[in-house]
Amino acid sequence: MELGIGMFGDNHYDEHGKPLQAGERLRELIEEIKLMDEVGIEFFGIGEHHRPDYAVSVPEVVLAAAASVTKTIKLGSAVTVLSSSDPVRIYQSFATLDQLSNGRAELMAGRGSFIESFPLYGYDLNFYNELFEEKLELLVKINHTDPITWQGKFRAPLKDQMVLPRAVNNHLNMWIAVGGTPESALRAAKLGLPVMFAIIGGNPAQFKPLFQYYKEMYEQAGHNMKHFQVGVHMHSFFGEESQQTADAYYPVYAAQMTRVGASRGWPPFTRSQYEQGRGKDGAYLFGDASQAVDKILLMHEMFGLTRFSAHMDVGGPSHSMLMKSIEIFGTKIAPKVREAVRKKGN
């Protein structure tokens, strides 16, 4: 099982509750990714957002900068909002990153949890699902076919067109990000694409039928099960002592969850929600290394994971807090998880 970190590049805030300019957070991100590489984290994913509370709107630019200071860590998006992007340009960007990083690039496509990119880039939200389906079809075809001939509804056709540069080995590693819908899992299974399920609330066990459905549909579609990959993305933050870490992180996390929730009509995030999520049956990994090891192994056993992604910067915790959390994940959590998985033989 691969162990990695995902981030959205959450901005820091001033004393008046306003987000700071993106530059400081972007520079911190590069330092954080460099540390991930040094402590043996296997992959990193950065999200795409178009809001003042996030610093990253073009993941591939951040990843290209990270490629220059890292050696082995895989570098990907988490996610690229494919519905409001041009698949040709997206493939070119990530193929360029793949060449630059000597084959370490990954692309994780999704519809995104926010809609700001649609009016920004001139797309009609009435075609939310249709845009994603057509663009995913085109992106997959570009990855497998060169030159390409293609025609759809939302983009000018391509006729015997080369899309350059090509990824290393003429293949770009691609994942699909899925929230909780069977339709999304089925689409990925039919295409033979690995899936990252986002579990950011509730009881993770409730997702077991969806994982099983994806696996069954993947096999039913005739894909080689040796290539089957499935991951989970969960909110995480680590420190030396469990309760102290949870207490320090709560104000940062709660503030962001309340900000995001307000735009969706949700009530303010509470401490009781936080503590419930930290429990054995919850979806949060906020605490010390021992707790994290136990919950990651529980998720591995429950879902048959090949990948676990710790989403670590919700709310924009300080750079020093993040560096400590990354260090603990890489030096104290990951080795114990890997050893336990190795002993089980999977």
MILUM-328486 format. One record per residue (C-alpha): residue number from 1; residue in one letter; y negated, z, x negated. Coordinates in steps of 0.02 Angstrom, whole numbers. Layout:
N
<NUM; 'A'; <Y; Z; X>>
...
// end
This chain:
346
<1; 'M'; <0; 0; 0>>
<2; 'E'; <-170; -50; -67>>
<3; 'L'; <-308; 80; -64>>
<4; 'G'; <-489; 28; -52>>
<5; 'I'; <-662; 68; 8>>
<6; 'G'; <-772; -13; 138>>
<7; 'M'; <-959; 9; 159>>
<8; 'F'; <-1098; -59; 268>>
<9; 'G'; <-1238; -19; 146>>
<10; 'D'; <-1315; 112; 262>>
<11; 'N'; <-1495; 141; 212>>
<12; 'H'; <-1571; 306; 158>>
<13; 'Y'; <-1707; 383; 267>>
<14; 'D'; <-1873; 464; 228>>
<15; 'E'; <-1934; 632; 295>>
<16; 'H'; <-2002; 545; 450>>
<17; 'G'; <-1834; 470; 495>>
<18; 'K'; <-1878; 293; 441>>
<19; 'P'; <-1760; 189; 333>>
<20; 'L'; <-1816; 154; 156>>
<21; 'Q'; <-1829; -21; 84>>
<22; 'A'; <-1662; -100; 40>>
<23; 'G'; <-1684; -117; -149>>
<24; 'E'; <-1637; 59; -200>>
<25; 'R'; <-1481; 60; -91>>
<26; 'L'; <-1428; -111; -156>>
<27; 'R'; <-1442; -56; -337>>
<28; 'E'; <-1344; 102; -298>>
<29; 'L'; <-1207; -3; -218>>
<30; 'I'; <-1178; -98; -379>>
<31; 'E'; <-1159; 66; -475>>
<32; 'E'; <-1039; 130; -342>>
<33; 'I'; <-931; -27; -347>>
<34; 'K'; <-926; -18; -537>>
<35; 'L'; <-860; 160; -524>>
<36; 'M'; <-729; 106; -397>>
<37; 'D'; <-665; -21; -522>>
<38; 'E'; <-661; 109; -661>>
<39; 'V'; <-560; 235; -559>>
<40; 'G'; <-432; 108; -500>>
<41; 'I'; <-485; 72; -321>>
<42; 'E'; <-398; -89; -274>>
<43; 'F'; <-523; -173; -157>>
<44; 'F'; <-700; -157; -93>>
<45; 'G'; <-774; -228; 67>>
<46; 'I'; <-958; -236; 119>>
<47; 'G'; <-1020; -270; 295>>
<48; 'E'; <-1150; -391; 363>>
<49; 'H'; <-1289; -322; 472>>
<50; 'H'; <-1463; -375; 523>>
<51; 'R'; <-1541; -207; 566>>
<52; 'P'; <-1661; -91; 473>>
<53; 'D'; <-1530; 46; 457>>
<54; 'Y'; <-1421; -64; 346>>
<55; 'A'; <-1467; -141; 177>>
<56; 'V'; <-1345; -288; 173>>
<57; 'S'; <-1364; -448; 273>>
<58; 'V'; <-1279; -566; 149>>
<59; 'P'; <-1120; -483; 80>>
<60; 'E'; <-1080; -625; -39>>
<61; 'V'; <-1240; -595; -139>>
<62; 'V'; <-1198; -411; -164>>
<63; 'L'; <-1019; -455; -208>>
<64; 'A'; <-1074; -584; -336>>
<65; 'A'; <-1180; -452; -421>>
<66; 'A'; <-1032; -333; -417>>
<67; 'A'; <-918; -464; -493>>
<68; 'S'; <-1023; -461; -652>>
<69; 'V'; <-994; -275; -681>>
<70; 'T'; <-811; -259; -627>>
<71; 'K'; <-644; -320; -695>>
<72; 'T'; <-500; -295; -574>>
<73; 'I'; <-559; -236; -402>>
<74; 'K'; <-546; -362; -259>>
<75; 'L'; <-716; -400; -182>>
<76; 'G'; <-735; -447; 0>>
<77; 'S'; <-838; -440; 158>>
<78; 'A'; <-808; -311; 294>>
<79; 'V'; <-852; -408; 396>>
<80; 'T'; <-931; -580; 391>>
<81; 'V'; <-997; -613; 567>>
<82; 'L'; <-915; -783; 582>>
<83; 'S'; <-977; -821; 758>>
<84; 'S'; <-1157; -839; 697>>
<85; 'S'; <-1117; -919; 530>>
<86; 'D'; <-1073; -1094; 470>>
<87; 'P'; <-890; -1094; 414>>
<88; 'V'; <-925; -1229; 285>>
<89; 'R'; <-1061; -1128; 201>>
<90; 'I'; <-961; -967; 215>>
<91; 'Y'; <-812; -1048; 129>>
<92; 'Q'; <-923; -1117; -9>>
<93; 'S'; <-1004; -947; -38>>
<94; 'F'; <-840; -853; -51>>
<95; 'A'; <-754; -990; -151>>
<96; 'T'; <-899; -978; -274>>
<97; 'L'; <-873; -790; -280>>
<98; 'D'; <-687; -819; -307>>
<99; 'Q'; <-721; -931; -455>>
<100; 'L'; <-851; -813; -525>>
<101; 'S'; <-734; -663; -512>>
<102; 'N'; <-579; -756; -572>>
<103; 'G'; <-488; -749; -406>>
<104; 'R'; <-541; -579; -341>>
<105; 'A'; <-637; -635; -185>>
<106; 'E'; <-584; -599; -7>>
<107; 'L'; <-660; -648; 158>>
<108; 'M'; <-642; -537; 311>>
<109; 'A'; <-700; -627; 467>>
<110; 'G'; <-745; -544; 631>>
<111; 'R'; <-857; -554; 782>>
<112; 'G'; <-954; -401; 725>>
<113; 'S'; <-1000; -245; 821>>
<114; 'F'; <-1185; -290; 833>>
<115; 'I'; <-1267; -446; 906>>
<116; 'E'; <-1430; -460; 808>>
<117; 'S'; <-1368; -611; 710>>
<118; 'F'; <-1351; -719; 865>>
<119; 'P'; <-1536; -736; 911>>
<120; 'L'; <-1581; -729; 726>>
<121; 'Y'; <-1481; -885; 687>>
<122; 'G'; <-1506; -970; 855>>
<123; 'Y'; <-1338; -944; 939>>
<124; 'D'; <-1309; -915; 1124>>
<125; 'L'; <-1220; -752; 1166>>
<126; 'N'; <-1146; -834; 1320>>
<127; 'F'; <-1028; -921; 1198>>
<128; 'Y'; <-982; -762; 1104>>
<129; 'N'; <-794; -789; 1112>>
<130; 'E'; <-794; -978; 1104>>
<131; 'L'; <-901; -979; 947>>
<132; 'F'; <-783; -864; 855>>
<133; 'E'; <-626; -958; 906>>
<134; 'E'; <-694; -1128; 854>>
<135; 'K'; <-769; -1067; 691>>
<136; 'L'; <-612; -973; 641>>
<137; 'E'; <-510; -1130; 674>>
<138; 'L'; <-627; -1230; 562>>
<139; 'L'; <-630; -1098; 424>>
<140; 'V'; <-440; -1089; 418>>
<141; 'K'; <-428; -1278; 411>>
<142; 'I'; <-555; -1288; 269>>
<143; 'N'; <-450; -1161; 173>>
<144; 'H'; <-293; -1267; 194>>
<145; 'T'; <-359; -1446; 195>>
<146; 'D'; <-464; -1544; 72>>
<147; 'P'; <-543; -1663; 114>>
<148; 'I'; <-564; -1615; 296>>
<149; 'T'; <-587; -1710; 458>>
<150; 'W'; <-633; -1602; 607>>
<151; 'Q'; <-729; -1605; 771>>
<152; 'G'; <-782; -1464; 887>>
<153; 'K'; <-909; -1414; 1017>>
<154; 'F'; <-1036; -1309; 921>>
<155; 'R'; <-1053; -1400; 755>>
<156; 'A'; <-1076; -1577; 691>>
<157; 'P'; <-907; -1659; 654>>
<158; 'L'; <-836; -1680; 480>>
<159; 'K'; <-754; -1842; 426>>
<160; 'D'; <-653; -1849; 266>>
<161; 'Q'; <-775; -1722; 192>>
<162; 'M'; <-745; -1621; 34>>
<163; 'V'; <-797; -1437; 41>>
<164; 'L'; <-837; -1378; -135>>
<165; 'P'; <-808; -1280; -239>>
<166; 'R'; <-629; -1240; -197>>
<167; 'A'; <-565; -1062; -216>>
<168; 'V'; <-454; -1017; -363>>
<169; 'N'; <-281; -1093; -337>>
<170; 'N'; <-360; -1188; -191>>
<171; 'H'; <-334; -1037; -79>>
<172; 'L'; <-456; -904; -20>>
<173; 'N'; <-383; -738; 38>>
<174; 'M'; <-439; -711; 218>>
<175; 'W'; <-421; -565; 338>>
<176; 'I'; <-469; -540; 520>>
<177; 'A'; <-556; -381; 576>>
<178; 'V'; <-498; -318; 746>>
<179; 'G'; <-568; -180; 856>>
<180; 'G'; <-443; -143; 992>>
<181; 'T'; <-407; -300; 1092>>
<182; 'P'; <-234; -380; 1107>>
<183; 'E'; <-317; -552; 1116>>
<184; 'S'; <-390; -532; 941>>
<185; 'A'; <-224; -471; 872>>
<186; 'L'; <-133; -618; 952>>
<187; 'R'; <-257; -744; 881>>
<188; 'A'; <-233; -677; 705>>
<189; 'A'; <-44; -672; 724>>
<190; 'K'; <-34; -853; 779>>
<191; 'L'; <-138; -906; 628>>
<192; 'G'; <-34; -800; 510>>
<193; 'L'; <-186; -701; 452>>
<194; 'P'; <-181; -518; 398>>
<195; 'V'; <-273; -396; 510>>
<196; 'M'; <-383; -246; 474>>
<197; 'F'; <-389; -132; 626>>
<198; 'A'; <-544; -23; 642>>
<199; 'I'; <-498; 152; 702>>
<200; 'I'; <-661; 249; 708>>
<201; 'G'; <-630; 369; 851>>
<202; 'G'; <-500; 446; 966>>
<203; 'N'; <-318; 475; 920>>
<204; 'P'; <-251; 343; 800>>
<205; 'A'; <-79; 353; 882>>
<206; 'Q'; <-153; 262; 1031>>
<207; 'F'; <-159; 105; 922>>
<208; 'K'; <29; 101; 890>>
<209; 'P'; <67; -25; 1030>>
<210; 'L'; <-68; -142; 964>>
<211; 'F'; <2; -137; 787>>
<212; 'Q'; <177; -170; 854>>
<213; 'Y'; <114; -313; 963>>
<214; 'Y'; <29; -395; 815>>
<215; 'K'; <186; -381; 709>>
<216; 'E'; <297; -452; 846>>
<217; 'M'; <180; -598; 881>>
<218; 'Y'; <164; -635; 694>>
<219; 'E'; <352; -645; 676>>
<220; 'Q'; <371; -741; 839>>
<221; 'A'; <246; -871; 775>>
<222; 'G'; <369; -910; 635>>
<223; 'H'; <272; -839; 488>>
<224; 'N'; <362; -770; 336>>
<225; 'M'; <367; -581; 353>>
<226; 'K'; <359; -566; 164>>
<227; 'H'; <176; -613; 182>>
<228; 'F'; <141; -491; 324>>
<229; 'Q'; <-8; -379; 291>>
<230; 'V'; <-94; -253; 402>>
<231; 'G'; <-227; -124; 366>>
<232; 'V'; <-332; 11; 444>>
<233; 'H'; <-515; 52; 419>>
<234; 'M'; <-566; 234; 450>>
<235; 'H'; <-724; 336; 422>>
<236; 'S'; <-700; 441; 266>>
<237; 'F'; <-793; 557; 149>>
<238; 'F'; <-721; 669; 14>>
<239; 'G'; <-772; 824; -83>>
<240; 'E'; <-698; 966; -184>>
<241; 'E'; <-685; 1090; -40>>
<242; 'S'; <-648; 1039; 138>>
<243; 'Q'; <-766; 1141; 247>>
<244; 'Q'; <-909; 1133; 123>>
<245; 'T'; <-892; 943; 116>>
<246; 'A'; <-884; 930; 305>>
<247; 'D'; <-1037; 1041; 327>>
<248; 'A'; <-1139; 941; 201>>
<249; 'Y'; <-1091; 773; 275>>
<250; 'Y'; <-1109; 815; 459>>
<251; 'P'; <-1300; 797; 475>>
<252; 'V'; <-1296; 627; 389>>
<253; 'Y'; <-1151; 562; 492>>
<254; 'A'; <-1211; 632; 658>>
<255; 'A'; <-1385; 559; 635>>
<256; 'Q'; <-1317; 383; 611>>
<257; 'M'; <-1191; 395; 752>>
<258; 'T'; <-1329; 455; 867>>
<259; 'R'; <-1445; 313; 812>>
<260; 'V'; <-1312; 181; 843>>
<261; 'G'; <-1255; 264; 1003>>
<262; 'A'; <-1431; 268; 1075>>
<263; 'S'; <-1438; 77; 1071>>
<264; 'R'; <-1278; 74; 1174>>
<265; 'G'; <-1319; 210; 1298>>
<266; 'W'; <-1208; 344; 1221>>
<267; 'P'; <-1254; 529; 1219>>
<268; 'P'; <-1299; 611; 1052>>
<269; 'F'; <-1154; 641; 934>>
<270; 'T'; <-1097; 823; 931>>
<271; 'R'; <-1018; 943; 807>>
<272; 'S'; <-869; 965; 923>>
<273; 'Q'; <-835; 777; 916>>
<274; 'Y'; <-848; 786; 728>>
<275; 'E'; <-726; 930; 709>>
<276; 'Q'; <-605; 856; 834>>
<277; 'G'; <-605; 694; 735>>
<278; 'R'; <-570; 791; 575>>
<279; 'G'; <-413; 866; 650>>
<280; 'K'; <-235; 804; 623>>
<281; 'D'; <-241; 692; 776>>
<282; 'G'; <-418; 629; 743>>
<283; 'A'; <-482; 470; 661>>
<284; 'Y'; <-595; 548; 527>>
<285; 'L'; <-555; 589; 346>>
<286; 'F'; <-695; 710; 302>>
<287; 'G'; <-639; 845; 183>>
<288; 'D'; <-542; 875; 23>>
<289; 'A'; <-411; 774; -68>>
<290; 'S'; <-261; 865; 4>>
<291; 'Q'; <-312; 832; 183>>
<292; 'A'; <-348; 650; 143>>
<293; 'V'; <-179; 622; 61>>
<294; 'D'; <-89; 695; 212>>
<295; 'K'; <-184; 589; 338>>
<296; 'I'; <-172; 427; 240>>
<297; 'L'; <15; 450; 223>>
<298; 'L'; <26; 488; 409>>
<299; 'M'; <-64; 324; 446>>
<300; 'H'; <50; 231; 327>>
<301; 'E'; <205; 298; 412>>
<302; 'M'; <136; 275; 588>>
<303; 'F'; <80; 94; 568>>
<304; 'G'; <178; 23; 420>>
<305; 'L'; <17; -9; 327>>
<306; 'T'; <-1; -122; 177>>
<307; 'R'; <-185; -75; 156>>
<308; 'F'; <-297; 75; 190>>
<309; 'S'; <-487; 60; 187>>
<310; 'A'; <-596; 215; 178>>
<311; 'H'; <-765; 176; 257>>
<312; 'M'; <-871; 292; 153>>
<313; 'D'; <-1060; 272; 176>>
<314; 'V'; <-1092; 300; 362>>
<315; 'G'; <-1268; 369; 380>>
<316; 'G'; <-1321; 335; 202>>
<317; 'P'; <-1267; 492; 108>>
<318; 'S'; <-1349; 516; -60>>
<319; 'H'; <-1294; 413; -208>>
<320; 'S'; <-1231; 568; -298>>
<321; 'M'; <-1126; 619; -147>>
<322; 'L'; <-1051; 445; -136>>
<323; 'M'; <-1012; 438; -321>>
<324; 'K'; <-920; 604; -307>>
<325; 'S'; <-825; 545; -153>>
<326; 'I'; <-773; 384; -242>>
<327; 'E'; <-717; 481; -396>>
<328; 'I'; <-609; 598; -291>>
<329; 'F'; <-532; 453; -196>>
<330; 'G'; <-488; 361; -355>>
<331; 'T'; <-430; 505; -464>>
<332; 'K'; <-358; 635; -344>>
<333; 'I'; <-312; 549; -182>>
<334; 'A'; <-253; 374; -229>>
<335; 'P'; <-128; 428; -365>>
<336; 'K'; <-41; 551; -247>>
<337; 'V'; <-34; 426; -105>>
<338; 'R'; <36; 291; -218>>
<339; 'E'; <168; 409; -287>>
<340; 'A'; <222; 464; -114>>
<341; 'V'; <233; 285; -52>>
<342; 'R'; <329; 233; -209>>
<343; 'K'; <457; 371; -182>>
<344; 'K'; <485; 311; -4>>
<345; 'G'; <514; 138; -73>>
<346; 'N'; <379; 48; 28>>
// end
